[in-house]
């Protein structure tokens, strides 16, 4: 367990006399401390990637054959001209999308155990009694959790791209690879800020850990990592599409699956290539549905961006209210 030392407490209490540059350095120090505390706890790091592991195991044991059979049925008439490795990579790309979107949520939530643990051990009293204003503390917790989430999720993305490229090809251009990493930043920022709102209502790290276990099990259904959202009724699709993580997963799917699906469609040519692309979009729910209307990738991007702005403002308001009551 990490406790603030006496010099650190004096340093915090002297922040009123610091210049803007020195306050920024103090912010970096808080952020660095939050990152180190998270990675010291190996079990917390493990449970952070539990949801992606669940997605992977369910896919290998149950889901892969189901989706492979569905795609192969669409390609029965042209199986001699289509590379079956490409067909497998379509399903694999869908798997990776679910793992990445789940990782954004679960890693960010577990990273925020540092914030709740500080509250549990009254470490936050040192921050609150100091002249440092609320936003500095809020941003240090947010930035620390964001860096943790980015490190793990970008690592998963890199490993996934390498493994899938060795096994075949996703036909991704350099620009799409860059967009995948930008989507990761967007998804991690949105998930971290939203999970920070939820974590602010917890006072015990153990309670947050139990809640994190529930989230790890449920998030795959919520964002369509286990079962495509198109398999649900229109009402449930609309409700689940309000979750920013569902839009992040959709952005991942469209980027990861676009190259290989288009390659298969081009190989099919006039033998149903256009129809194949449409069937893939429906089978894997590449477009979310809200109130019976398809959501474009641009609208999904704007929705996730809007969630970041809203959650950031709400975090600052909640922190100020919490400190005012003390």
C-alpha positions as CSV (number, residue, x, y, z in Angstrom):
1,X,0.0,0.0,0.0
2,X,1.3,3.5,-0.9
3,X,1.0,6.3,1.7
4,X,2.1,9.8,1.2
5,X,5.3,10.6,3.0
6,X,5.8,13.7,5.2
7,X,7.9,15.5,2.6
8,X,5.2,14.8,0.0
9,X,2.5,16.2,2.3
10,X,4.5,19.4,2.9
11,X,5.1,19.6,-0.9
12,X,1.3,19.5,-1.5
13,X,0.6,22.1,1.2
14,X,3.1,24.5,-0.3
15,X,1.4,24.4,-3.7
16,X,-0.2,27.8,-3.2
17,X,3.2,29.5,-3.6
18,X,4.1,27.5,-6.8
19,X,4.2,29.1,-10.2
20,X,2.1,27.7,-13.1
21,X,5.1,25.7,-14.3
22,X,5.7,24.3,-10.8
23,X,2.1,23.3,-10.5
24,X,2.3,21.5,-13.8
25,X,5.3,19.6,-12.4
26,X,3.3,18.8,-9.3
27,X,0.5,17.5,-11.6
28,X,3.0,15.3,-13.4
29,X,4.3,14.0,-10.0
30,X,0.7,13.1,-8.9
31,X,0.1,11.4,-12.2
32,X,3.4,9.4,-12.1
33,X,2.6,8.3,-8.6
34,X,-0.9,7.0,-9.6
35,X,0.6,5.0,-12.5
36,X,3.3,3.4,-10.3
37,X,0.7,2.4,-7.6
38,X,-1.5,0.7,-10.2
39,X,1.3,-1.4,-11.8
40,X,2.6,-2.4,-8.4
41,X,-0.6,-4.4,-7.8
42,X,-0.2,-7.4,-10.1
43,X,-3.7,-8.8,-9.3
44,X,-5.3,-5.5,-10.2
45,X,-3.5,-5.5,-13.5
46,X,-4.6,-9.1,-14.1
47,X,-8.2,-8.4,-13.4
48,X,-8.0,-5.4,-15.7
49,X,-7.5,-7.7,-18.7
50,X,-10.0,-10.3,-17.4
51,X,-12.8,-9.1,-19.7
52,X,-10.6,-9.3,-22.9
53,X,-9.6,-12.8,-21.8
54,X,-13.2,-13.8,-21.4
55,X,-14.0,-12.6,-24.9
56,X,-11.1,-14.5,-26.3
57,X,-12.0,-17.8,-24.5
58,X,-15.6,-17.6,-25.5
59,X,-14.7,-16.9,-29.1
60,X,-12.3,-19.9,-29.3
61,X,-14.7,-22.3,-27.5
62,X,-18.1,-21.3,-28.8
63,X,-18.4,-18.3,-31.1
64,X,-15.8,-18.8,-33.9
65,X,-17.4,-21.8,-35.5
66,X,-20.8,-20.1,-35.4
67,X,-19.7,-17.1,-37.3
68,X,-17.4,-19.0,-39.6
69,X,-20.3,-21.2,-40.7
70,X,-22.5,-18.2,-41.3
71,X,-19.9,-16.6,-43.6
72,X,-19.1,-19.8,-45.4
73,X,-22.8,-20.3,-46.2
74,X,-22.8,-16.9,-47.9
75,X,-19.7,-18.0,-49.9
76,X,-20.7,-21.6,-50.8
77,X,-21.2,-20.8,-54.5
78,X,-17.8,-19.1,-54.8
79,X,-15.7,-21.0,-52.4
80,X,-13.2,-22.0,-55.1
81,X,-12.3,-18.3,-55.8
82,X,-12.2,-17.0,-52.3
83,X,-9.3,-17.5,-49.9
84,X,-10.8,-19.2,-46.8
85,X,-8.0,-17.7,-44.7
86,X,-9.5,-14.3,-45.5
87,X,-12.8,-15.6,-44.3
88,X,-11.3,-16.7,-41.0
89,X,-9.6,-13.3,-40.6
90,X,-13.0,-11.6,-40.9
91,X,-14.1,-13.4,-37.8
92,X,-10.8,-12.8,-36.1
93,X,-11.0,-9.1,-36.8
94,X,-14.4,-9.1,-35.1
95,X,-12.8,-10.8,-32.1
96,X,-10.0,-8.3,-31.8
97,X,-12.6,-5.5,-32.0
98,X,-14.4,-6.9,-29.0
99,X,-11.3,-7.4,-27.0
100,X,-10.1,-3.9,-27.6
101,X,-13.4,-2.2,-26.7
102,X,-13.7,-4.3,-23.6
103,X,-10.2,-3.5,-22.6
104,X,-10.9,0.2,-22.7
105,X,-13.6,-0.2,-20.1
106,X,-12.2,-2.7,-17.7
107,X,-8.6,-1.5,-17.6
108,X,-9.8,2.1,-17.0
109,X,-12.1,1.0,-14.2
110,X,-9.4,-1.0,-12.4
111,X,-6.9,1.8,-12.8
112,X,-9.2,4.0,-10.9
113,X,-8.9,1.7,-7.9
114,X,-6.0,4.0,-7.0
115,X,-8.4,6.9,-6.6
116,X,-10.8,4.9,-4.5
117,X,-8.0,3.4,-2.4
118,X,-6.8,7.0,-1.7
119,X,-10.3,7.8,-0.5
120,X,-10.4,4.7,1.6
121,X,-7.1,5.5,3.4
122,X,-7.8,9.2,3.6
123,X,-4.9,10.1,1.4
124,X,-7.3,12.4,-0.5
125,X,-7.6,14.5,2.6
126,X,-4.0,15.6,2.1
127,X,-5.0,16.8,-1.4
128,X,-8.3,18.4,-0.3
129,X,-6.7,20.3,2.6
130,X,-4.0,21.7,0.3
131,X,-4.3,24.9,-1.7
132,X,-4.3,22.9,-4.9
133,X,-7.6,23.2,-6.7
134,X,-9.9,20.4,-7.7
135,X,-9.2,20.2,-11.4
136,X,-5.5,19.4,-10.7
137,X,-6.4,16.4,-8.6
138,X,-9.1,15.3,-11.0
139,X,-6.8,15.5,-14.0
140,X,-4.0,13.6,-12.2
141,X,-6.3,10.7,-11.4
142,X,-7.7,10.8,-14.9
143,X,-4.3,11.1,-16.7
144,X,-2.9,8.3,-14.6
145,X,-5.8,5.9,-15.4
146,X,-5.7,7.0,-19.0
147,X,-2.0,6.3,-19.4
148,X,-2.5,2.8,-17.8
149,X,-5.4,2.0,-20.1
150,X,-3.6,3.2,-23.2
151,X,-0.4,1.2,-22.4
152,X,-2.4,-2.0,-22.0
153,X,-4.9,-1.5,-24.8
154,X,-2.3,-0.3,-27.3
155,X,-0.2,-3.3,-26.4
156,X,-3.2,-5.6,-27.0
157,X,-3.9,-3.8,-30.3
158,X,-0.2,-4.2,-31.4
159,X,0.0,-7.9,-30.5
160,X,-3.4,-8.5,-32.2
161,X,-2.3,-6.9,-35.4
162,X,0.9,-8.8,-35.5
163,X,-0.7,-12.1,-34.8
164,X,-3.5,-11.6,-37.4
165,X,-0.9,-10.4,-39.9
166,X,1.2,-13.5,-39.4
167,X,-1.9,-15.8,-39.7
168,X,-3.0,-14.0,-42.9
169,X,-3.7,-10.4,-43.8
170,X,-6.1,-7.8,-42.7
171,X,-5.3,-5.6,-45.8
172,X,-5.0,-2.5,-43.6
173,X,-3.4,0.6,-45.1
174,X,-1.1,2.7,-43.0
175,X,-3.8,5.4,-42.5
176,X,-6.2,2.8,-41.1
177,X,-3.6,1.5,-38.7
178,X,-3.1,5.1,-37.5
179,X,-6.9,5.5,-37.1
180,X,-7.0,2.3,-35.0
181,X,-4.5,3.9,-32.5
182,X,-6.4,7.2,-32.6
183,X,-9.6,5.2,-31.9
184,X,-7.9,3.6,-29.0
185,X,-7.0,7.0,-27.5
186,X,-10.6,8.2,-28.1
187,X,-12.1,5.0,-26.5
188,X,-9.7,5.0,-23.6
189,X,-10.4,8.7,-22.8
190,X,-14.2,8.2,-23.0
191,X,-14.1,5.0,-20.9
192,X,-11.8,6.5,-18.2
193,X,-13.9,9.6,-17.7
194,X,-17.1,7.6,-17.5
195,X,-15.7,5.0,-15.2
196,X,-14.3,7.9,-13.1
197,X,-17.8,9.2,-12.5
198,X,-18.9,5.7,-11.4
199,X,-15.8,5.2,-9.2
200,X,-16.4,8.5,-7.4
201,X,-19.4,7.0,-5.7
202,X,-17.3,4.1,-4.1
203,X,-15.5,4.6,-0.8
204,X,-13.9,1.2,-0.5
205,X,-11.4,-0.3,-3.0
206,X,-12.9,-3.8,-2.3
207,X,-16.4,-2.7,-3.3
208,X,-15.0,-1.3,-6.5
209,X,-13.2,-4.5,-7.2
210,X,-16.4,-6.5,-6.8
211,X,-18.2,-4.1,-9.1
212,X,-15.3,-4.5,-11.6
213,X,-15.9,-8.2,-11.7
214,X,-19.5,-7.6,-12.7
215,X,-18.5,-5.2,-15.3
216,X,-15.9,-7.6,-16.8
217,X,-18.6,-10.2,-17.2
218,X,-21.3,-7.9,-18.6
219,X,-19.4,-5.5,-20.8
220,X,-19.1,-8.1,-23.6
221,X,-22.9,-8.3,-23.9
222,X,-23.3,-4.5,-23.6
223,X,-21.0,-3.5,-26.4
224,X,-21.6,-6.5,-28.7
225,X,-18.3,-8.4,-28.1
226,X,-20.0,-11.7,-27.4
227,X,-23.1,-11.4,-29.6
228,X,-23.6,-8.7,-32.3
229,X,-26.1,-6.1,-31.2
230,X,-28.1,-6.7,-34.3
231,X,-29.1,-10.0,-32.7
232,X,-31.2,-8.2,-30.1
233,X,-34.6,-6.5,-30.5
234,X,-34.7,-2.9,-31.9
235,X,-35.5,-1.6,-28.4
236,X,-32.5,-3.2,-26.8
237,X,-30.3,-2.2,-29.6
238,X,-31.3,1.4,-29.0
239,X,-30.7,1.2,-25.3
240,X,-27.2,-0.4,-25.7
241,X,-26.3,2.1,-28.4
242,X,-26.5,4.8,-25.8
243,X,-23.3,3.3,-24.2
244,X,-20.3,5.1,-25.7
245,X,-18.3,1.8,-25.6
246,X,-20.7,0.3,-28.2
247,X,-19.8,3.1,-30.6
248,X,-16.1,2.5,-29.9
249,X,-16.5,-1.2,-30.7
250,X,-18.3,-0.3,-33.9
251,X,-15.5,2.0,-34.9
252,X,-13.0,-0.8,-34.3
253,X,-15.0,-3.3,-36.3
254,X,-15.4,-1.0,-39.3
255,X,-11.6,-0.3,-39.4
256,X,-10.4,-3.8,-38.7
257,X,-12.8,-5.7,-40.9
258,X,-13.0,-3.2,-43.9
259,X,-9.9,-4.4,-45.7
260,X,-10.4,-8.1,-45.6
261,X,-14.1,-7.9,-46.3
262,X,-13.5,-5.7,-49.3
263,X,-10.8,-8.1,-50.5
264,X,-13.2,-11.0,-50.4
265,X,-15.9,-9.0,-52.1
266,X,-13.5,-8.0,-54.9
267,X,-12.5,-11.6,-55.4
268,X,-16.2,-12.5,-55.7
269,X,-16.8,-9.7,-58.2
270,X,-20.1,-9.9,-59.9
271,X,-20.8,-13.2,-58.1
272,X,-22.4,-11.4,-55.2
273,X,-19.6,-9.2,-53.9
274,X,-21.9,-6.3,-53.0
275,X,-24.5,-8.6,-51.4
276,X,-21.6,-10.3,-49.4
277,X,-20.5,-6.9,-48.0
278,X,-24.1,-6.1,-46.9
279,X,-24.5,-9.5,-45.3
280,X,-21.3,-9.0,-43.3
281,X,-22.5,-5.6,-42.1
282,X,-25.7,-7.2,-40.9
283,X,-24.1,-10.3,-39.4
284,X,-21.5,-8.5,-37.4
285,X,-23.5,-5.3,-36.7
286,X,-20.9,-2.9,-38.2
287,X,-23.5,-0.1,-37.9
288,X,-25.3,0.6,-34.7
289,X,-29.1,1.2,-34.7
290,X,-30.8,3.9,-32.6
291,X,-34.5,4.4,-32.9
292,X,-34.6,2.2,-36.0
293,X,-31.9,4.4,-37.7
294,X,-28.5,3.3,-38.7
295,X,-25.6,5.3,-37.1
296,X,-22.7,6.2,-39.4
297,X,-19.1,6.0,-38.3
298,X,-18.9,9.8,-38.2
299,X,-21.9,10.0,-35.9
300,X,-20.3,7.3,-33.7
301,X,-17.1,9.3,-33.5
302,X,-19.1,12.5,-32.6
303,X,-21.1,10.6,-30.0
304,X,-17.9,9.3,-28.3
305,X,-16.3,12.8,-28.4
306,X,-19.4,14.3,-26.9
307,X,-19.3,11.8,-24.1
308,X,-15.7,12.8,-23.3
309,X,-16.7,16.5,-23.0
310,X,-19.8,15.7,-20.9
311,X,-18.0,13.3,-18.5
312,X,-15.0,15.6,-18.0
313,X,-17.3,18.5,-16.9
314,X,-19.3,16.2,-14.7
315,X,-16.2,14.8,-13.0
316,X,-15.0,18.3,-12.1
317,X,-18.5,19.2,-10.7
318,X,-18.7,16.0,-8.7
319,X,-15.2,16.5,-7.3
320,X,-16.0,20.1,-6.2
321,X,-19.2,19.0,-4.5
322,X,-17.4,16.2,-2.7
323,X,-14.7,18.5,-1.4
324,X,-17.2,21.2,-0.4
325,X,-19.1,18.8,1.9
326,X,-16.0,18.0,3.9
